[in-house]
Amino acid sequence: MSDFGVAPTLSFLARIEVSVAAPIDLGAGDGPHRRIVPILGGTVSGPDLNGVVLPGGADFQVLRSSTLTELEARYAVETSDGDRIYVENFGLRSGSQEDITRIVAGQTVDPSKIYFRSSPRLSSPAPRWAWLASRILVARGERRPESVRLYIFVVD
């Protein structure tokens, strides 16, 4: 019998609700289909990490196929104590062609029908949050017509 070790556990860090504007569709041109989704703001809530998403970031998307989208979001969070945290979030969103078409068109799709996972990286010059840069984080996401909801976990 092989010993495969013990799977790491996850600890909940925070839920981030990101308000987004209408996507800027760049089309496919001579490469992949690209979109930029401006970030307007949002909220952060968790056991210890609470605050707001600052406006000015964006989610840079590559529609790889009718069922797969690559996501790369970059934005800033300000904690309730006034500290700033930089967020880089790389992810994948996939589902049936019909459901992904509905999401791209800004329609609501049941989150259970979509695979939306990501690996956020958080960093901050604030001593209280410096530990975030030394941890691997994973997230489960949900796309809504005017927002993205992320549930972020620390891999212990």
C-alpha positions as a printed NumPy array, in Angstrom:
array([[  0.   ,   0.   ,   0.   ],
       [  1.393,   3.413,  -0.985],
       [  1.534,   6.315,   1.414],
       [  0.243,   9.41 ,  -0.366],
       [  0.51 ,  11.63 ,   2.663],
       [ -2.167,  13.821,   4.137],
       [ -4.025,  16.422,   2.109],
       [ -3.575,  19.993,   3.345],
       [ -6.449,  21.654,   5.11 ],
       [ -8.013,  24.994,   4.246],
       [ -8.844,  27.913,   6.538],
       [-11.401,  30.499,   5.464],
       [ -9.837,  33.967,   5.029],
       [-12.544,  36.187,   3.568],
       [-15.353,  36.693,   1.11 ],
       [-14.684,  39.394,  -1.451],
       [-17.625,  40.844,  -3.351],
       [-16.239,  42.807,  -6.321],
       [-18.561,  45.23 ,  -8.145],
       [-17.792,  45.351, -11.859],
       [-18.71 ,  47.555, -14.812],
       [-19.757,  46.332, -18.231],
       [-16.926,  44.445, -19.954],
       [-14.823,  46.128, -22.607],
       [-14.876,  43.55 , -25.392],
       [-11.722,  43.64 , -27.513],
       [-12.782,  40.768, -29.772],
       [-10.512,  38.126, -31.223],
       [ -8.64 ,  39.984, -33.956],
       [ -5.619,  37.913, -34.928],
       [ -5.341,  36.286, -31.487],
       [ -7.533,  35.076, -28.656],
       [-10.801,  36.794, -27.74 ],
       [-10.054,  39.292, -24.946],
       [-12.166,  41.334, -22.553],
       [-11.333,  43.811, -19.809],
       [-13.786,  44.092, -16.914],
       [-13.316,  47.303, -14.869],
       [-13.525,  46.931, -11.094],
       [-15.682,  49.593,  -9.428],
       [-15.272,  48.66 ,  -5.76 ],
       [-16.691,  46.127,  -3.358],
       [-16.521,  44.651,   0.121],
       [-14.3  ,  42.252,   2.035],
       [-15.644,  40.284,   4.98 ],
       [-14.032,  37.566,   7.04 ],
       [-13.181,  36.513,  10.555],
       [-10.182,  38.905,  10.669],
       [ -9.922,  40.526,   7.238],
       [-12.586,  43.171,   6.577],
       [-12.641,  46.245,   4.385],
       [-13.419,  47.501,   0.914],
       [-12.251,  46.852,  -2.622],
       [-10.88 ,  50.094,  -4.031],
       [-12.032,  51.219,  -7.48 ],
       [ -9.537,  51.18 , -10.325],
       [ -8.582,  47.561, -10.832],
       [ -9.605,  45.279, -13.674],
       [-10.115,  41.666, -14.646],
       [ -8.289,  40.806, -17.869],
       [-10.024,  37.863, -19.531],
       [ -9.085,  35.524, -22.348],
       [-11.987,  33.52 , -23.787],
       [-10.057,  30.382, -24.766],
       [-13.11 ,  28.573, -26.113],
       [-16.882,  28.638, -25.892],
       [-16.575,  26.775, -22.568],
       [-13.359,  28.12 , -20.98 ],
       [-12.303,  31.589, -19.813],
       [ -8.94 ,  32.48 , -18.236],
       [ -9.132,  35.285, -15.678],
       [ -6.453,  37.608, -14.321],
       [ -7.688,  40.283, -11.931],
       [ -5.576,  42.95 , -10.258],
       [ -6.928,  45.342,  -7.668],
       [ -6.433,  46.777,  -4.183],
       [ -8.2  ,  46.268,  -0.879],
       [ -8.256,  48.706,   2.017],
       [ -8.816,  47.022,   5.362],
       [-11.099,  48.43 ,   8.041],
       [ -7.883,  49.539,   9.825],
       [ -6.7  ,  51.497,   6.77 ],
       [ -4.037,  49.03 ,   5.587],
       [ -3.734,  48.344,   1.867],
       [ -3.453,  44.896,   0.279],
       [ -2.616,  44.229,  -3.362],
       [ -4.548,  41.361,  -4.971],
       [ -3.51 ,  39.382,  -8.047],
       [ -5.993,  36.645,  -8.852],
       [ -5.467,  34.053, -11.585],
       [ -8.295,  31.682, -12.359],
       [-10.355,  29.539, -14.676],
       [-14.071,  29.605, -15.332],
       [-15.67 ,  26.807, -17.338],
       [-19.071,  25.355, -17.979],
       [-21.353,  24.324, -20.772],
       [-21.307,  26.437, -23.928],
       [-24.815,  27.667, -23.154],
       [-23.962,  28.718, -19.583],
       [-20.695,  30.454, -20.511],
       [-22.489,  32.305, -23.337],
       [-25.052,  33.52 , -20.774],
       [-22.305,  34.685, -18.374],
       [-20.452,  36.525, -21.157],
       [-23.768,  38.197, -22.091],
       [-24.155,  39.399, -18.488],
       [-26.927,  37.002, -17.509],
       [-27.343,  35.072, -14.274],
       [-26.228,  31.431, -14.213],
       [-26.559,  29.07 , -11.251],
       [-23.033,  29.029,  -9.683],
       [-23.25 ,  25.256,  -9.132],
       [-23.191,  24.801, -12.933],
       [-19.887,  26.675, -13.357],
       [-16.36 ,  25.626, -12.391],
       [-14.783,  28.895, -11.181],
       [-11.573,  28.437,  -9.185],
       [ -8.572,  30.665,  -8.716],
       [ -5.279,  31.145,  -6.917],
       [ -5.153,  34.661,  -5.483],
       [ -1.892,  36.207,  -4.294],
       [ -2.145,  38.909,  -1.662],
       [  0.651,  41.183,  -0.501],
       [  0.865,  44.176,   1.785],
       [  3.55 ,  46.405,   3.284],
       [  1.518,  46.469,   6.517],
       [  3.142,  44.237,   9.159],
       [ -0.225,  42.759,  10.18 ],
       [ -0.829,  41.399,   6.654],
       [  2.747,  40.623,   5.517],
       [  2.178,  36.906,   6.228],
       [ -0.24 ,  36.725,   3.278],
       [  2.679,  36.827,   0.828],
       [  4.103,  33.632,   2.362],
       [  0.957,  31.527,   1.965],
       [ -0.791,  29.791,  -0.899],
       [ -4.403,  30.84 ,  -1.279],
       [ -7.212,  29.239,  -3.263],
       [-10.65 ,  30.573,  -4.056],
       [-14.045,  29.51 ,  -5.294],
       [-15.796,  32.132,  -7.364],
       [-19.277,  33.042,  -8.481],
       [-20.001,  35.393, -11.396],
       [-23.097,  37.526, -11.09 ],
       [-24.306,  40.088, -13.641],
       [-22.818,  43.081, -11.765],
       [-20.33 ,  41.451,  -9.411],
       [-17.913,  38.63 ,  -8.729],
       [-17.971,  36.86 ,  -5.369],
       [-14.825,  35.076,  -4.185],
       [-14.498,  32.808,  -1.16 ],
       [-10.792,  32.815,  -0.307],
       [ -9.051,  30.113,   1.73 ],
       [ -5.507,  29.731,   3.086],
       [ -3.845,  26.38 ,   2.377],
       [ -2.564,  25.309,   5.813]])
